Amino acid sequence: MAEDLDLNVDMEKMKDPEEYKKFWKRLSAVEIKMVEKNEVCRHNLGDVFIYESPLKKPEKLCGALMYIIERYIWLVALGVPSWYDDPSVYKIHCPDAKGTVWELRKIKKPAK
């Protein structure tokens, strides 16, 4: 039987707007970086974009890619491990048949 993943979120407190704001501030930004380019794409190898939060999309990022990545942004921001050797990195292929591959990484917030 799989063990539950503890994200250290007390859902009972989420009824309070202040607790919701505290939770939102804990979410990490997510960096996405093109690591493979297999055919024509308006983006270039090494391009980096930042999701400041799962709901704040970066400007100028391809809409088709955003559509695919949005399924993973929350997982990364919450720190859910990926299926790769490095569980802190997700590799996502754009929807084009050959297209591009992008790495998604949580950006650690500086200690206060």
Secondary structure, 3 states (H helix, E strand, C coil): CCCCCCCCCCHHHHHCHHHHHHHHHHCCEEEEEEEEECCCCCCCCCCEEEECECCECCCCCCHHHHHHHHHHHHHHHHCCCCCCCCCCEEEEECCCCCCEEEEEEEECCCCC
